[in-house]
Amino acid sequence: MPLIAPSVLSADFANLVADIKMVNQSKADWFHLDVMDGVFVPNITFGMPVISAIKKHAAKPLDVHLMIVHPERYISDFKKAGTDVLTVHLEASTHLHRTIQEIKHAGMKAGVAINPHTPAESLSEIIGEIDLVCVMSVNPGFGGQSFIENTYHKIVALRKMIEEKQSSALIEIDGGVTLDNAARITHSGADVLVAGNTVFSSADPTATISKLKDIALSFQA
């Protein structure tokens, strides 16, 4: 702890294998894969074929974040594609507890994501059942957005809830993570930092990942 999860959405898709190998050889811990359907969020990214292709080259776990409607329909498909951690949105899951059970039954770790407008308290009934809370620190759908400042308060509230409920859930922050705010994010109680543009748009992505890891380690709560 803490973990660094570069977001593949910001990688060079014309040279994806090279970026995958870079992450493999870096201090990163996970690959973060954002799956968007153009319905739940206003963007379309990639699905199972791309994840399967990434899995062939990835030497680290695949952390798949579903920003789609009816995610329960595809649980077994994402498992077959090579997913290690599967996260669904609270806002897109009518029967969330059942979906979490099905993800775990399929042999994956189960995560729940919440949008910026969704309060941390909405997870109080499920926090003990999940492995990961993905806090959207930007409005989901596109990379390159600025970090929403209220996220710090949400992290603190979630950390308190996790401790009170004696949950082992990790807190993941997705969106707008930079070298400038990584310390405060981690100090607030986050365990996993998702970084897309910060990593893949830098002159030296490997060095940037190392810097994120060192900053986060230095400022753990």
C-alpha positions in Angstrom: 0.0 0.0 0.0 -0.7 2.4 -1.6 -1.3 1.1 -5.1 -0.8 2.9 -8.4 -3.1 1.9 -11.3 -2.3 3.6 -14.6 -5.5 4.1 -16.7 -5.1 2.4 -20.0 -7.7 4.8 -21.5 -5.0 7.4 -21.8 -2.4 5.0 -23.4 -1.5 5.0 -27.1 -3.9 2.5 -28.6 -1.8 2.5 -31.8 1.1 1.2 -29.8 -0.7 -0.4 -26.9 1.7 -3.4 -26.3 4.6 -0.9 -25.7 2.6 0.9 -23.1 1.6 -2.4 -21.4 5.2 -3.5 -21.2 6.1 -0.1 -19.8 3.5 -0.5 -17.0 4.7 -4.1 -16.4 8.3 -2.9 -15.8 7.3 0.1 -13.7 6.4 0.4 -10.0 2.7 0.3 -10.9 0.5 -2.3 -9.2 -2.6 -2.6 -11.5 -3.8 -1.8 -14.9 -7.0 0.3 -14.7 -9.4 -0.3 -17.6 -12.5 1.9 -18.1 -15.3 0.3 -20.0 -17.9 2.8 -21.2 -21.1 2.1 -23.2 -22.2 5.5 -24.4 -25.4 5.2 -22.3 -24.4 5.3 -18.6 -21.7 7.9 -19.6 -21.4 10.0 -22.8 -18.5 8.1 -24.2 -17.7 4.6 -25.7 -14.3 3.0 -25.1 -13.6 -0.7 -25.4 -15.0 -4.1 -24.3 -14.0 -7.8 -23.8 -11.8 -8.2 -27.0 -9.5 -5.4 -26.0 -9.3 -6.6 -22.4 -8.5 -10.1 -23.6 -5.7 -8.7 -25.8 -4.3 -6.7 -22.9 -4.4 -9.7 -20.6 -2.1 -11.6 -22.9 0.7 -9.1 -22.3 -0.1 -7.8 -18.8 2.0 -9.0 -15.9 -0.1 -7.2 -13.3 -3.8 -7.5 -12.3 -6.5 -6.0 -14.4 -8.8 -3.6 -12.5 -11.9 -3.2 -14.7 -14.2 -0.3 -14.1 -17.6 -0.7 -15.7 -19.4 2.5 -16.6 -22.3 0.7 -18.2 -26.0 0.0 -17.7 -27.0 -3.5 -16.6 -23.4 -4.6 -15.7 -24.8 -7.9 -14.2 -25.3 -9.2 -17.7 -21.6 -9.4 -18.5 -20.0 -10.6 -15.3 -18.9 -14.0 -16.7 -17.7 -12.4 -19.9 -15.4 -10.0 -18.1 -14.0 -12.9 -16.0 -13.3 -14.9 -19.2 -11.5 -11.8 -20.6 -9.1 -11.9 -17.7 -10.5 -9.4 -15.2 -9.1 -9.6 -11.6 -11.1 -6.8 -10.0 -14.5 -5.9 -11.4 -16.2 -2.6 -10.3 -19.8 -1.7 -11.1 -21.5 1.6 -10.4 -24.0 1.9 -7.6 -26.0 4.2 -9.8 -26.3 1.6 -12.5 -27.1 -1.5 -10.3 -30.6 -2.0 -9.2 -29.8 -5.2 -7.3 -26.3 -4.2 -6.1 -25.9 -6.9 -3.4 -26.8 -9.7 -5.8 -24.4 -8.3 -8.4 -21.6 -8.2 -5.8 -22.3 -11.8 -4.9 -22.2 -12.9 -8.5 -18.8 -11.1 -9.1 -17.3 -12.9 -6.2 -18.8 -16.2 -7.2 -17.2 -15.8 -10.6 -13.8 -15.6 -8.8 -13.1 -11.8 -9.0 -12.7 -9.1 -6.4 -15.8 -6.9 -6.3 -15.8 -3.1 -6.3 -18.5 -0.5 -6.3 -18.0 3.0 -7.8 -19.8 6.2 -6.9 -20.3 9.3 -8.9 -19.3 12.8 -7.5 -22.9 13.6 -6.5 -23.4 10.3 -4.7 -22.7 10.5 -0.9 -20.4 8.2 0.8 -23.2 7.1 3.2 -25.0 5.4 0.3 -22.4 2.6 0.7 -23.1 1.9 4.4 -25.2 -1.2 3.7 -22.7 -2.8 1.3 -19.3 -1.7 2.5 -18.7 -4.9 4.4 -19.3 -7.0 1.3 -17.0 -5.4 -1.1 -13.2 -5.4 -1.8 -13.0 -1.9 -3.3 -14.8 1.5 -3.4 -14.0 3.5 -6.5 -14.6 7.2 -5.8 -15.1 9.2 -9.0 -13.2 12.4 -8.5 -14.3 13.8 -11.8 -17.6 13.3 -13.7 -17.3 10.0 -15.5 -17.0 9.7 -19.2 -13.8 11.4 -20.3 -10.2 11.7 -19.2 -8.2 14.9 -18.6 -10.7 16.5 -16.2 -9.8 18.5 -13.1 -10.1 16.9 -9.6 -13.2 17.7 -7.7 -12.1 19.2 -4.3 -15.0 17.7 -2.3 -13.5 14.3 -2.9 -11.2 14.8 0.0 -14.1 14.9 2.4 -15.7 11.9 0.8 -12.4 9.9 1.3 -12.3 10.8 5.0 -16.0 9.8 5.4 -15.4 6.5 3.7 -12.3 5.7 5.7 -14.3 6.3 8.9 -17.1 4.1 7.6 -14.7 1.3 6.7 -13.1 1.3 10.1 -16.5 1.4 11.9 -17.8 -1.5 9.8 -14.5 -3.4 10.1 -14.4 -3.7 6.3 -11.3 -4.5 4.4 -12.4 -2.5 1.3 -9.8 -0.4 -0.4 -10.5 3.2 -1.4 -9.7 3.9 -5.0 -9.6 7.4 -6.5 -10.3 7.8 -10.2 -10.0 11.0 -12.0 -7.7 14.1 -11.9 -4.9 12.4 -9.9 -1.7 14.3 -10.4 1.7 14.6 -8.8 0.5 17.8 -7.0 -2.5 16.2 -5.3 -1.4 12.6 -4.8 0.0 13.4 -1.3 -3.3 14.9 0.0 -5.4 12.2 -1.6 -3.3 9.5 0.1 -3.1 11.3 3.4 -6.9 11.6 3.4 -7.2 7.8 3.4 -7.0 6.5 -0.2 -5.4 3.2 -1.0 -5.4 3.1 -4.8 -4.6 6.0 -7.2 -5.8 5.8 -10.8 -3.7 8.0 -13.1 -4.3 8.4 -16.8 -3.1 11.6 -18.4 -0.6 12.2 -15.6 1.2 9.0 -16.5 0.8 8.6 -20.3 1.1 12.3 -21.2 4.4 12.7 -19.3 7.8 12.8 -21.0 8.8 9.8 -18.9 5.8 7.6 -17.8 7.9 5.2 -15.9 9.5 7.9 -13.8 6.1 9.5 -13.2 4.7 6.3 -11.9 7.7 6.0 -9.5 7.1 9.6 -8.3 3.4 8.9 -7.7 4.3 5.7 -5.7 7.0 7.5 -3.7 4.7 10.5 -2.9 1.9 8.2 -1.9 4.1 6.1 0.3 5.5 9.2 2.1 2.0 10.6 2.9 0.0 7.6 3.9 -2.7 8.3 6.5 
